[in-house]
Amino acid sequence: MNFEFSPEDDAFRKEVQQFFRDSISPQVAHYGYVGAHPPPREVLREWQKALSDKGWGAPHWPQEFGGTDWSPLRKHIFLEELLNANGLDYGWQGTHMMAPVVIAFGNQWQKDTFLPPLLSGEVFWCQGFSEPNSGSDLASLKTRAELDEDGTHYIVNGQKIWTSDAMIADWGFFLVRTDPTVKPQRGISFLLIDMKSPGVTVRPIISIDGGDGLTEVFLENVRVPKENLVGEPGMGWTYAKYLLEKERTSSAFIYFNKRELEKAKAIARAEIVDGVPLLETPAFSRRVAEIEADILGLEWSVLRILAKEELRDNLDAVVSTLKVRGSELQQRVTELQVDAMGPRALRFFDHDTLAGTAPSEWDDLWPGIMYGRTNMYFFQRASTIYGGAREVQKNIIAKLAFGL
Ligand SMILES: Cc1cc2nc3c(=O)[nH]c(=O)nc-3n(C[C@H](O)[C@H](O)[C@H](O)COP(=O)(O)OP(=O)(O)OC[C@H]3O[C@@H](n4cnc5c(N)ncnc54)[C@H](O)[C@@H]3O)c2cc1C
């Protein structure tokens, strides 16, 4: 199998690198680098506009809606370089989740109304699927949407939870139950809700890393115009599955893992133990090598899928494998950063106490690396939960790969 990129792909990579060098402001680079959840809205808007002005605002959309005709391999190169250059990879709920569903199943009015402001960075979205008792078992969701007497509006009642970024979102795409009398999957619809509607209440959930990117969303007699229903009533489950299948290989988090490993190595290079850089000690360098090899193996699996050289029947199982492996690596890499830093990684040490004391060009990442909006360790404990919990992914692998 040949994994060399073609000269055209190499030229494309150079073009992408040049664009990022020219257009990523220090502000964007800061938030891209530290991985804040979420970055401030104005920074997200600035970045999305820069991408859109170049015609790269949503590379994976069809060209007629402002996307590109890039091959999967080129999208991979684009994302890899984006993270290398500390560009922002954020706002997925709108561009990567809602938009593909509206493009595939929405009507012309919905496409005209919802896609352009997303591309220009004017409007942000959140995803309202999970509920307090419906996570992995999503089909059991209870939020109800009933047509009012004149049949012009849905009246929505219920509660969503773990809704990322709802506090900065203008709109949300929600799974709601429109028919409680049929098989659970058949009674679910896909509804677009203006988050400023009366009856919508967003409350932050403070997570273990101190962040407030997660929320719970309460919907009390929210009136939603019938036009905001995407596709057919009762087809929401099918659309949601389509949405979750769209980004098959990004679940490996290759770019993230590579970059965070570089941070861990930089920390270990600067930490001196008995006169030797930690990175050069046998125990630590072995751990780095193990993780490096695992990331490389995972990257090759992704490239193999992208190159379509080994497409098997059970692609779902392959994607679940990437998710399990990629999310576990996210946790291992951030553990490595913490271990490299030792006690100063503890949340007890905050930026004010230790700012300026770390021997690294990435000073702002050092003190209290386990904690805080800008640091990754605690947040990545969730990577084996969101986007499909690890055990559920393993069930999929067992069923599809081994016929269990
Ligand atoms: C950081 C973060 C961001 C999120 N963002 C969003 C968002 O924007 N929008 C949204 O809608 N949701 C979001 N979620 C919710 C996420 O999709 C759910 O947390 C996830 O689907 C798991 O559901 P749950 O939390 O109800 O856990 P459960 O489904 O109750 O699972 C609890 C445990 O039981 C295990 N388990 C469950 N079922 C099985 C089974 N059949 N076999 C074996 N083990 C099983 C799971 O693996 C897990 O370990 C987010 C979650 C997190 C942590």
The ligand as a Tripos MOL2 file, in Angstrom:
@<TRIPOS>MOLECULE
LIG
   53    58     1     0     0
SMALL
NO_CHARGES

@<TRIPOS>ATOM
      1 C1        -18.4490   16.9070   27.1440 C.3       1 LIG1
      2 C2        -19.7760   16.4090   26.6340 C.ar      1 LIG1
      3 C3        -20.4290   17.1140   25.6410 C.ar      1 LIG1
      4 C4        -21.6860   16.6880   25.1820 C.ar      1 LIG1
      5 N1        -22.3420   17.4600   24.2520 N.ar      1 LIG1
      6 C5        -23.5920   17.1000   23.8670 C.ar      1 LIG1
      7 C6        -24.3430   17.9500   22.9890 C.ar      1 LIG1
      8 O1        -23.8860   19.0090   22.5440 O.2       1 LIG1
      9 N2        -25.6010   17.5760   22.6580 N.ar      1 LIG1
     10 C7        -26.1540   16.4050   23.1180 C.ar      1 LIG1
     11 O2        -27.2790   16.1130   22.7430 O.2       1 LIG1
     12 N3        -25.4700   15.6020   23.9760 N.ar      1 LIG1
     13 C8        -24.2100   15.9230   24.3600 C.ar      1 LIG1
     14 N4        -23.5130   15.1110   25.2440 N.ar      1 LIG1
     15 C9        -24.1690   13.9280   25.7890 C.3       1 LIG1
     16 C10       -23.5870   12.6320   25.2800 C.3       1 LIG1
     17 O3        -24.0350   12.3790   23.9780 O.3       1 LIG1
     18 C11       -24.0250   11.5370   26.2820 C.3       1 LIG1
     19 O4        -23.3660   11.8110   27.5040 O.3       1 LIG1
     20 C12       -23.6620   10.1590   25.7910 C.3       1 LIG1
     21 O5        -24.4590    9.7970   24.6960 O.3       1 LIG1
     22 C13       -23.8540    9.1070   26.9190 C.3       1 LIG1
     23 O6        -25.1400    9.2030   27.4530 O.3       1 LIG1
     24 P1        -25.3620    9.3510   29.0430 P.3       1 LIG1
     25 O7        -24.5250   10.4790   29.5530 O.co2     1 LIG1
     26 O8        -26.8270    9.4140   29.2920 O.co2     1 LIG1
     27 O9        -24.7700    8.0260   29.6740 O.3       1 LIG1
     28 P2        -25.4520    6.5770   29.6250 P.3       1 LIG1
     29 O10       -25.9650    6.2720   28.2640 O.co2     1 LIG1
     30 O11       -26.4180    6.4850   30.7630 O.co2     1 LIG1
     31 O12       -24.1980    5.6670   29.9180 O.3       1 LIG1
     32 C14       -23.6550    5.5230   31.2490 C.3       1 LIG1
     33 C15       -22.6160    4.4090   31.1780 C.3       1 LIG1
     34 O13       -23.2600    3.1910   30.8110 O.3       1 LIG1
     35 C16       -22.6540    2.6370   29.6540 C.3       1 LIG1
     36 N5        -23.6800    2.0300   28.7900 N.ar      1 LIG1
     37 C17       -24.8150    2.6080   28.3310 C.ar      1 LIG1
     38 N6        -25.5000    1.7550   27.5490 N.ar      1 LIG1
     39 C18       -24.7710    0.6080   27.5020 C.ar      1 LIG1
     40 C19       -24.9460   -0.6350   26.8500 C.ar      1 LIG1
     41 N7        -26.0110   -0.8740   26.0710 N.pl3     1 LIG1
     42 N8        -23.9880   -1.5840   27.0200 N.ar      1 LIG1
     43 C20       -22.8900   -1.3520   27.7870 C.ar      1 LIG1
     44 N9        -22.6840   -0.1970   28.4450 N.ar      1 LIG1
     45 C21       -23.6060    0.7870   28.2910 C.ar      1 LIG1
     46 C22       -21.9900    3.8060   28.9480 C.3       1 LIG1
     47 O14       -20.9070    3.3960   28.1430 O.3       1 LIG1
     48 C23       -21.5400    4.6520   30.1200 C.3       1 LIG1
     49 O15       -20.3120    4.1790   30.6100 O.3       1 LIG1
     50 C24       -22.2720   15.5180   25.7060 C.ar      1 LIG1
     51 C25       -21.5910   14.7920   26.6940 C.ar      1 LIG1
     52 C26       -20.3700   15.2330   27.1740 C.ar      1 LIG1
     53 C27       -19.6940   14.4460   28.2590 C.3       1 LIG1
@<TRIPOS>BOND
     1     1     2 1
     2     2     3 ar
     3     2    52 ar
     4     3     4 ar
     5     4     5 ar
     6     4    50 ar
     7     5     6 ar
     8     6     7 ar
     9     6    13 1
    10     7     8 2
    11     7     9 ar
    12     9    10 ar
    13    10    11 2
    14    10    12 ar
    15    12    13 ar
    16    13    14 ar
    17    14    15 1
    18    14    50 ar
    19    15    16 1
    20    16    17 1
    21    16    18 1
    22    18    19 1
    23    18    20 1
    24    20    21 1
    25    20    22 1
    26    22    23 1
    27    23    24 1
    28    24    25 2
    29    24    26 1
    30    24    27 1
    31    27    28 1
    32    28    29 2
    33    28    30 1
    34    28    31 1
    35    31    32 1
    36    32    33 1
    37    33    34 1
    38    33    48 1
    39    34    35 1
    40    35    36 1
    41    35    46 1
    42    36    37 ar
    43    36    45 ar
    44    37    38 ar
    45    38    39 ar
    46    39    40 ar
    47    39    45 ar
    48    40    41 1
    49    40    42 ar
    50    42    43 ar
    51    43    44 ar
    52    44    45 ar
    53    46    47 1
    54    46    48 1
    55    48    49 1
    56    50    51 ar
    57    51    52 ar
    58    52    53 1
@<TRIPOS>SUBSTRUCTURE
     1 LIG1         1 GROUP 0 **** ****
